[in-house]
Amino acid sequence: MSLRIGCGWDSHAFTAGVPLRIGGLHIEHPEGLAGHSDGDVLLHAITDALLGAVSAGDIGSFFPPGDPRWKDADSAIFLNLALEEVQNAGYRIVNIDTTLILVSPKIRPIAHEMRDRIADMLDVEPACVGIKAKTPEGLNLDHVAQAQAVVLLEKVEDPEELKSMTAVIESQRQLEDVVENLVSTVHGVPRRRAVIPAFDTEDIT
């Protein structure tokens, strides 16, 4: 059995005037997370973990910071891109473990709901998703949210066993644009635009 491991990390500062979205959930809070997209720090970390596990680069490789198409975009679009890359490489998710580091809001009361939401987006059982939360005690990071993610993949030897892991997102048209213009180009289909260098370390922020 061929196994691959990927890790992802992301951080965003809290800011007033934007909604807070973490793990695909809208959370009631006075401030949201700043970012070019919706600032979903947890989905960004998971996306990078999945892309890294199959050596496909990172979020910045596919979604350059400042690209107006991704302004305020649902981060589920980025996650779907990563799932397509995992499928194209012939792998599936075994399990994923995540850690959120932030002072507030408290994650424990909504951890179960967040786990179920991420499991649904990844097309895995909730028992395959770990959600943990810590506080950055003494690090002077009270106004920042950070997320870490580690994913384990296994090779699917029988192509017939591959399950579609495409998550449901709010804008199917945006997903189709991503798949057509970005994902397919990685696999030899003529691209509509210039090649984006792989392993661009710039964050989507």
C-alpha positions as YAML, in Angstrom:
chain: A
units: angstrom
residues:
- id: 1
  name: MET
  ca: [0.00, 0.00, 0.00]
- id: 2
  name: SER
  ca: [1.38, 3.40, -0.99]
- id: 3
  name: LEU
  ca: [0.85, 6.13, 1.59]
- id: 4
  name: ARG
  ca: [1.50, 9.85, 1.39]
- id: 5
  name: ILE
  ca: [1.42, 12.52, 4.10]
- id: 6
  name: GLY
  ca: [0.78, 16.23, 3.65]
- id: 7
  name: CYS
  ca: [0.85, 19.13, 6.07]
- id: 8
  name: GLY
  ca: [-0.63, 22.60, 5.79]
- id: 9
  name: TRP
  ca: [-0.51, 25.81, 7.81]
- id: 10
  name: ASP
  ca: [-2.22, 29.17, 7.48]
- id: 11
  name: SER
  ca: [-2.89, 32.30, 9.50]
- id: 12
  name: HIS
  ca: [-5.15, 35.32, 9.21]
- id: 13
  name: ALA
  ca: [-5.62, 38.41, 11.34]
- id: 14
  name: PHE
  ca: [-9.01, 39.33, 12.74]
- id: 15
  name: THR
  ca: [-10.61, 42.46, 11.32]
- id: 16
  name: ALA
  ca: [-13.90, 44.29, 11.74]
- id: 17
  name: GLY
  ca: [-16.55, 44.49, 9.08]
- id: 18
  name: VAL
  ca: [-16.25, 41.00, 7.60]
- id: 19
  name: PRO
  ca: [-18.09, 37.77, 8.49]
- id: 20
  name: LEU
  ca: [-16.19, 35.04, 10.30]
- id: 21
  name: ARG
  ca: [-15.95, 31.73, 8.47]
- id: 22
  name: ILE
  ca: [-13.91, 28.80, 9.77]
- id: 23
  name: GLY
  ca: [-14.12, 25.19, 8.62]
- id: 24
  name: GLY
  ca: [-16.88, 26.03, 6.19]
- id: 25
  name: LEU
  ca: [-19.10, 27.39, 8.98]
- id: 26
  name: HIS
  ca: [-20.36, 30.91, 9.47]
- id: 27
  name: ILE
  ca: [-19.65, 31.79, 13.11]
- id: 28
  name: GLU
  ca: [-21.23, 34.64, 15.05]
- id: 29
  name: HIS
  ca: [-18.36, 36.89, 16.15]
- id: 30
  name: PRO
  ca: [-17.66, 40.64, 16.24]
- id: 31
  name: GLU
  ca: [-14.79, 40.26, 13.76]
- id: 32
  name: GLY
  ca: [-13.93, 38.09, 10.79]
- id: 33
  name: LEU
  ca: [-10.63, 37.01, 9.27]
- id: 34
  name: ALA
  ca: [-8.90, 39.27, 6.77]
- id: 35
  name: GLY
  ca: [-7.96, 37.75, 3.45]
- id: 36
  name: HIS
  ca: [-8.38, 38.12, -0.30]
- id: 37
  name: SER
  ca: [-10.89, 35.25, -0.21]
- id: 38
  name: ASP
  ca: [-13.28, 34.53, 2.67]
- id: 39
  name: GLY
  ca: [-10.31, 34.07, 5.04]
- id: 40
  name: ASP
  ca: [-11.26, 30.51, 6.06]
- id: 41
  name: VAL
  ca: [-7.98, 29.69, 7.77]
- id: 42
  name: LEU
  ca: [-8.85, 26.05, 8.41]
- id: 43
  name: LEU
  ca: [-9.90, 25.21, 4.85]
- id: 44
  name: HIS
  ca: [-6.76, 26.93, 3.57]
- id: 45
  name: ALA
  ca: [-4.56, 24.74, 5.79]
- id: 46
  name: ILE
  ca: [-6.41, 21.59, 4.73]
- id: 47
  name: THR
  ca: [-6.13, 22.57, 1.07]
- id: 48
  name: ASP
  ca: [-2.37, 23.03, 1.36]
- id: 49
  name: ALA
  ca: [-2.04, 19.70, 3.17]
- id: 50
  name: LEU
  ca: [-3.87, 17.88, 0.36]
- id: 51
  name: LEU
  ca: [-1.91, 19.62, -2.39]
- id: 52
  name: GLY
  ca: [1.37, 18.99, -0.61]
- id: 53
  name: ALA
  ca: [0.63, 15.30, -0.15]
- id: 54
  name: VAL
  ca: [0.50, 14.80, -3.94]
- id: 55
  name: SER
  ca: [3.30, 17.30, -4.70]
- id: 56
  name: ALA
  ca: [0.92, 19.68, -6.48]
- id: 57
  name: GLY
  ca: [2.18, 22.94, -4.97]
- id: 58
  name: ASP
  ca: [0.07, 25.14, -2.73]
- id: 59
  name: ILE
  ca: [-2.92, 27.48, -2.85]
- id: 60
  name: GLY
  ca: [-0.80, 30.27, -4.29]
- id: 61
  name: SER
  ca: [0.17, 28.03, -7.22]
- id: 62
  name: PHE
  ca: [-3.45, 27.93, -8.42]
- id: 63
  name: PHE
  ca: [-5.04, 31.01, -6.85]
- id: 64
  name: PRO
  ca: [-2.53, 33.90, -6.92]
- id: 65
  name: PRO
  ca: [-3.09, 36.59, -4.29]
- id: 66
  name: GLY
  ca: [-4.71, 39.64, -5.80]
- id: 67
  name: ASP
  ca: [-6.51, 37.78, -8.61]
- id: 68
  name: PRO
  ca: [-9.92, 39.52, -8.69]
- id: 69
  name: ARG
  ca: [-11.71, 36.24, -9.48]
- id: 70
  name: TRP
  ca: [-11.05, 35.03, -5.96]
- id: 71
  name: LYS
  ca: [-12.02, 38.21, -4.11]
- id: 72
  name: ASP
  ca: [-14.26, 37.09, -1.22]
- id: 73
  name: ALA
  ca: [-14.44, 33.62, -2.80]
- id: 74
  name: ASP
  ca: [-15.77, 30.65, -0.85]
- id: 75
  name: SER
  ca: [-12.70, 28.64, 0.23]
- id: 76
  name: ALA
  ca: [-14.61, 25.46, -0.62]
- id: 77
  name: ILE
  ca: [-13.55, 26.23, -4.19]
- id: 78
  name: PHE
  ca: [-9.91, 25.89, -3.18]
- id: 79
  name: LEU
  ca: [-10.63, 22.68, -1.30]
- id: 80
  name: ASN
  ca: [-12.36, 21.20, -4.33]
- id: 81
  name: LEU
  ca: [-9.32, 21.98, -6.44]
- id: 82
  name: ALA
  ca: [-7.15, 20.05, -3.98]
- id: 83
  name: LEU
  ca: [-9.56, 17.11, -3.98]
- id: 84
  name: GLU
  ca: [-9.40, 17.00, -7.78]
- id: 85
  name: GLU
  ca: [-5.60, 16.86, -7.57]
- id: 86
  name: VAL
  ca: [-5.77, 14.01, -5.05]
- id: 87
  name: GLN
  ca: [-8.13, 12.08, -7.32]
- id: 88
  name: ASN
  ca: [-6.04, 12.73, -10.42]
- id: 89
  name: ALA
  ca: [-2.99, 11.38, -8.59]
- id: 90
  name: GLY
  ca: [-4.91, 8.20, -7.77]
- id: 91
  name: TYR
  ca: [-5.18, 8.67, -4.00]
- id: 92
  name: ARG
  ca: [-7.94, 8.95, -1.43]
- id: 93
  name: ILE
  ca: [-8.06, 10.36, 2.07]
- id: 94
  name: VAL
  ca: [-7.47, 8.01, 5.00]
- id: 95
  name: ASN
  ca: [-7.79, 10.63, 7.72]
- id: 96
  name: ILE
  ca: [-7.04, 14.24, 8.50]
- id: 97
  name: ASP
  ca: [-6.11, 15.94, 11.76]
- id: 98
  name: THR
  ca: [-6.30, 19.68, 12.37]
- id: 99
  name: THR
  ca: [-5.49, 22.19, 15.07]
- id: 100
  name: LEU
  ca: [-6.85, 25.71, 15.37]
- id: 101
  name: ILE
  ca: [-4.85, 28.21, 17.43]
- id: 102
  name: LEU
  ca: [-6.86, 31.25, 18.49]
- id: 103
  name: VAL
  ca: [-8.17, 33.02, 21.57]
- id: 104
  name: SER
  ca: [-11.76, 33.40, 20.40]
- id: 105
  name: PRO
  ca: [-14.30, 32.34, 19.44]
- id: 106
  name: LYS
  ca: [-14.33, 29.12, 21.42]
- id: 107
  name: ILE
  ca: [-14.20, 26.16, 19.07]
- id: 108
  name: ARG
  ca: [-15.10, 23.35, 21.46]
- id: 109
  name: PRO
  ca: [-18.87, 24.08, 21.44]
- id: 110
  name: ILE
  ca: [-18.97, 23.87, 17.65]
- id: 111
  name: ALA
  ca: [-16.19, 21.32, 17.04]
- id: 112
  name: HIS
  ca: [-18.65, 18.50, 16.36]
- id: 113
  name: GLU
  ca: [-20.54, 20.57, 13.77]
- id: 114
  name: MET
  ca: [-17.27, 21.69, 12.20]
- id: 115
  name: ARG
  ca: [-16.02, 18.12, 12.00]
- id: 116
  name: ASP
  ca: [-19.23, 16.98, 10.30]
- id: 117
  name: ARG
  ca: [-19.05, 19.85, 7.82]
- id: 118
  name: ILE
  ca: [-15.44, 19.14, 6.85]
- id: 119
  name: ALA
  ca: [-16.09, 15.40, 6.61]
- id: 120
  name: ASP
  ca: [-18.95, 16.11, 4.23]
- id: 121
  name: MET
  ca: [-16.78, 18.40, 2.10]
- id: 122
  name: LEU
  ca: [-14.01, 15.78, 1.95]
- id: 123
  name: ASP
  ca: [-16.42, 12.86, 1.37]
- id: 124
  name: VAL
  ca: [-15.10, 10.91, 4.38]
- id: 125
  name: GLU
  ca: [-16.63, 9.69, 7.61]
- id: 126
  name: PRO
  ca: [-16.64, 12.17, 10.53]
- id: 127
  name: ALA
  ca: [-14.47, 9.71, 12.48]
- id: 128
  name: CYS
  ca: [-11.73, 10.39, 9.91]
- id: 129
  name: VAL
  ca: [-11.55, 14.10, 10.79]
- id: 130
  name: GLY
  ca: [-9.87, 15.52, 13.88]
- id: 131
  name: ILE
  ca: [-10.65, 19.04, 15.12]
- id: 132
  name: LYS
  ca: [-8.65, 20.48, 18.01]
- id: 133
  name: ALA
  ca: [-8.32, 24.01, 19.35]
- id: 134
  name: LYS
  ca: [-5.58, 25.66, 21.39]
- id: 135
  name: THR
  ca: [-4.87, 29.17, 22.62]
- id: 136
  name: PRO
  ca: [-1.61, 31.03, 21.82]
- id: 137
  name: GLU
  ca: [-0.80, 31.66, 25.45]
- id: 138
  name: GLY
  ca: [1.97, 34.20, 25.98]
- id: 139
  name: LEU
  ca: [2.71, 34.58, 22.27]
- id: 140
  name: ASN
  ca: [1.05, 37.97, 21.74]
- id: 141
  name: LEU
  ca: [-1.13, 36.51, 18.98]
- id: 142
  name: ASP
  ca: [-4.52, 37.26, 20.50]
- id: 143
  name: HIS
  ca: [-5.72, 38.98, 17.31]
- id: 144
  name: VAL
  ca: [-4.69, 36.19, 14.96]
- id: 145
  name: ALA
  ca: [-6.15, 32.80, 14.01]
- id: 146
  name: GLN
  ca: [-3.81, 30.02, 12.91]
- id: 147
  name: ALA
  ca: [-4.55, 26.54, 11.60]
- id: 148
  name: GLN
  ca: [-2.48, 23.41, 11.09]
- id: 149
  name: ALA
  ca: [-3.56, 20.33, 9.14]
- id: 150
  name: VAL
  ca: [-2.03, 16.91, 8.51]
- id: 151
  name: VAL
  ca: [-3.52, 14.45, 6.02]
- id: 152
  name: LEU
  ca: [-2.81, 10.79, 5.28]
- id: 153
  name: LEU
  ca: [-3.56, 9.48, 1.78]
- id: 154
  name: GLU
  ca: [-3.54, 5.95, 0.41]
- id: 155
  name: LYS
  ca: [-3.08, 4.84, -3.20]
- id: 156
  name: VAL
  ca: [-6.19, 3.47, -4.88]
- id: 157
  name: GLU
  ca: [-5.00, 0.47, -6.85]
- id: 158
  name: ASP
  ca: [-8.35, -0.23, -8.51]
- id: 159
  name: PRO
  ca: [-9.60, 2.87, -10.40]
- id: 160
  name: GLU
  ca: [-13.16, 1.57, -10.03]
- id: 161
  name: GLU
  ca: [-12.86, 2.10, -6.30]
- id: 162
  name: LEU
  ca: [-12.24, 5.81, -6.67]
- id: 163
  name: LYS
  ca: [-15.10, 7.74, -5.16]
- id: 164
  name: SER
  ca: [-15.96, 11.23, -6.25]
- id: 165
  name: MET
  ca: [-14.84, 13.61, -3.54]
- id: 166
  name: THR
  ca: [-16.14, 16.75, -5.19]
- id: 167
  name: ALA
  ca: [-17.75, 18.81, -2.41]
- id: 168
  name: VAL
  ca: [-20.93, 20.84, -2.78]
- id: 169
  name: ILE
  ca: [-20.10, 24.54, -3.00]
- id: 170
  name: GLU
  ca: [-22.23, 27.60, -3.44]
- id: 171
  name: SER
  ca: [-20.96, 28.47, -6.92]
- id: 172
  name: GLN
  ca: [-20.71, 25.46, -9.23]
- id: 173
  name: ARG
  ca: [-19.83, 27.80, -12.07]
- id: 174
  name: GLN
  ca: [-16.72, 28.96, -10.22]
- id: 175
  name: LEU
  ca: [-15.71, 25.36, -9.54]
- id: 176
  name: GLU
  ca: [-16.09, 24.45, -13.19]
- id: 177
  name: ASP
  ca: [-13.93, 27.44, -14.13]
- id: 178
  name: VAL
  ca: [-11.26, 26.31, -11.69]
- id: 179
  name: VAL
  ca: [-11.30, 22.73, -12.95]
- id: 180
  name: GLU
  ca: [-11.26, 23.72, -16.63]
- id: 181
  name: ASN
  ca: [-8.70, 26.51, -16.46]
- id: 182
  name: LEU
  ca: [-6.43, 25.30, -13.68]
- id: 183
  name: VAL
  ca: [-6.69, 21.63, -12.80]
- id: 184
  name: SER
  ca: [-6.86, 20.24, -16.32]
- id: 185
  name: THR
  ca: [-3.88, 22.28, -17.44]
- id: 186
  name: VAL
  ca: [-1.67, 20.47, -14.93]
- id: 187
  name: HIS
  ca: [-2.47, 17.23, -16.73]
- id: 188
  name: GLY
  ca: [-1.62, 18.22, -20.29]
- id: 189
  name: VAL
  ca: [-4.78, 19.92, -21.52]
- id: 190
  name: PRO
  ca: [-4.06, 23.21, -23.32]
- id: 191
  name: ARG
  ca: [-4.35, 26.02, -20.86]
- id: 192
  name: ARG
  ca: [-6.26, 29.22, -21.40]
- id: 193
  name: ARG
  ca: [-3.73, 31.41, -19.65]
- id: 194
  name: ALA
  ca: [-0.10, 31.53, -18.70]
- id: 195
  name: VAL
  ca: [1.42, 28.84, -16.53]
- id: 196
  name: ILE
  ca: [1.51, 29.67, -12.84]
- id: 197
  name: PRO
  ca: [4.80, 28.53, -11.35]
- id: 198
  name: ALA
  ca: [4.43, 25.59, -8.99]
- id: 199
  name: PHE
  ca: [5.33, 25.91, -5.34]
- id: 200
  name: ASP
  ca: [4.67, 29.64, -5.18]
- id: 201
  name: THR
  ca: [5.00, 30.19, -1.45]
- id: 202
  name: GLU
  ca: [2.77, 33.29, -1.43]
- id: 203
  name: ASP
  ca: [-0.31, 32.85, 0.70]
- id: 204
  name: ILE
  ca: [-3.85, 33.53, -0.50]
- id: 205
  name: THR
  ca: [-3.96, 36.39, 2.01]
...
